[in-house]
Amino acid sequence: MLAFKEVPFLLLMSVPILQQLKVDQVEKVSHSLGYSSQQAWWKCVFPQWFRKLRFPILAVLTYGLSVVDVALIIGPTNPPTFAVLVWQWFSDPDLSLLSRAAAGAVVLFGLASLLIAFARLVEWLVTQYFRRWQYSGRCGWACRARACSGLLLHWQP
């Protein structure tokens, strides 16, 4: 349910980003370098788009961890999420629960910080892993297969 709620937000955030990137010009330059349309999007447009959409994605991750309204609407009879418990502790008239609510808010802040750090770590690992592929030029599997077949045809023992 939360994904259905947040996808339109990310799409709306993507519209001005894609306008800033001038995708038509990037595609023309990519095609002139020999990239296919799919390679142009994955190697040229996607990294720039993702870098500019990083903050909204992290905001969605943090919001998803601390959301209260969706959890109350979807499962009011289910065991509450931690964010709902903290909210209930804050809104309880018993003042003895206020210290528990404050500690819960600090723990929720720590969890959100750890989630952001983990997301950035995963992003860094993925970009480091695919960096060579991104800058390797237009040769993919099909190009390598053609090169190998050409070598086999011209191979002399």
C-alpha positions in Angstrom: 0.0 0.0 0.0 2.8 2.4 0.8 4.5 1.6 -2.5 1.3 2.6 -4.3 1.2 5.8 -2.3 4.9 6.8 -2.9 5.3 5.8 -6.6 3.3 8.9 -7.9 5.5 11.1 -5.6 8.7 9.7 -7.2 7.2 10.0 -10.7 6.3 13.6 -10.0 9.8 14.3 -8.7 11.2 12.6 -11.8 9.5 15.0 -14.3 11.6 18.1 -13.6 14.7 16.0 -13.2 14.2 14.5 -16.7 13.6 18.0 -18.1 16.9 19.2 -16.6 18.8 16.3 -18.0 17.7 17.1 -21.6 17.1 13.4 -22.4 16.7 14.0 -26.2 20.1 15.5 -26.5 21.7 12.8 -24.4 20.1 10.2 -26.6 21.3 11.8 -29.7 24.9 12.0 -28.5 24.7 8.4 -27.2 23.4 7.2 -30.5 26.2 9.0 -32.3 28.6 7.1 -30.1 27.1 3.8 -31.1 24.9 3.1 -28.1 21.5 1.5 -28.5 18.5 3.2 -27.0 18.6 0.8 -24.0 22.3 1.3 -23.5 21.8 5.0 -23.7 19.2 5.0 -20.9 21.1 2.6 -18.7 24.6 4.1 -19.1 23.9 7.8 -19.7 20.5 8.8 -18.4 19.9 6.5 -15.4 23.0 7.4 -13.4 22.3 11.2 -13.8 18.6 10.7 -13.0 19.4 8.5 -9.9 21.9 10.9 -8.5 19.3 13.8 -8.6 16.5 11.5 -7.3 18.6 10.3 -4.4 17.2 12.7 -1.8 13.5 11.9 -2.6 14.2 8.2 -2.5 15.9 8.6 0.9 12.9 10.7 2.0 10.5 7.9 0.9 12.6 5.3 2.8 12.6 7.4 6.0 8.9 8.2 5.6 8.1 4.5 5.1 9.8 3.7 8.4 8.1 6.3 10.4 4.7 6.5 8.7 1.7 6.4 11.0 -1.4 7.1 8.9 -1.0 4.3 6.4 -0.4 1.7 9.2 -3.5 2.9 11.0 -5.6 2.7 7.9 -4.4 -0.7 6.6 -4.2 -2.6 9.8 -6.0 -1.0 12.8 -6.5 -4.4 14.5 -3.1 -5.8 13.7 -0.1 -5.3 16.0 1.0 -1.7 15.5 4.3 -0.8 13.9 7.0 0.8 16.1 6.2 4.3 14.7 2.5 3.8 15.7 3.5 2.8 19.2 5.7 5.9 19.6 2.8 8.0 18.3 0.4 6.4 20.8 2.8 6.9 23.6 3.1 10.6 22.7 -0.6 11.1 22.5 -1.4 9.1 25.7 -2.7 11.4 28.5 -0.6 9.4 31.0 2.6 11.5 31.5 4.6 8.5 32.7 4.7 7.3 29.0 6.3 10.5 27.8 9.8 9.4 28.6 9.1 6.1 26.8 7.8 8.0 23.8 10.9 10.2 23.8 13.2 7.2 23.9 11.1 5.6 21.2 11.5 8.7 19.0 15.3 8.6 19.5 15.4 4.9 18.6 13.2 5.7 15.5 15.6 8.4 14.5 18.5 6.0 14.9 16.8 3.4 12.8 16.1 5.9 10.1 19.7 7.1 10.1 20.9 3.4 9.9 18.4 2.8 7.0 19.8 5.9 5.1 23.4 4.8 5.8 22.5 1.2 4.6 20.8 2.6 1.4 23.8 4.7 0.6 26.2 1.8 1.2 24.2 -0.4 -1.2 24.1 2.4 -3.7 27.9 2.8 -3.4 28.5 -0.9 -3.8 26.3 -1.2 -6.8 27.9 1.8 -8.5 31.4 0.5 -7.8 30.4 -2.9 -9.2 28.9 -1.5 -12.4 31.4 1.4 -12.9 33.5 -0.6 -15.3 30.5 -1.7 -17.3 29.2 1.8 -17.5 32.5 3.3 -18.9 33.5 0.3 -21.0 32.0 1.6 -24.2 29.3 0.2 -26.3 30.4 -3.4 -26.4 28.0 -5.6 -24.6 27.5 -9.4 -24.8 26.4 -9.2 -28.5 29.5 -7.1 -29.4 31.8 -9.5 -27.6 30.2 -12.5 -29.3 30.8 -10.9 -32.7 34.4 -10.2 -31.8 35.0 -13.8 -30.7 33.4 -15.2 -33.8 35.6 -13.0 -35.9 38.6 -14.2 -34.1 37.6 -17.8 -34.6 37.1 -17.3 -38.3 40.5 -15.8 -38.8 42.4 -18.1 -36.5 45.2 -20.0 -38.1 46.8 -22.8 -36.2 
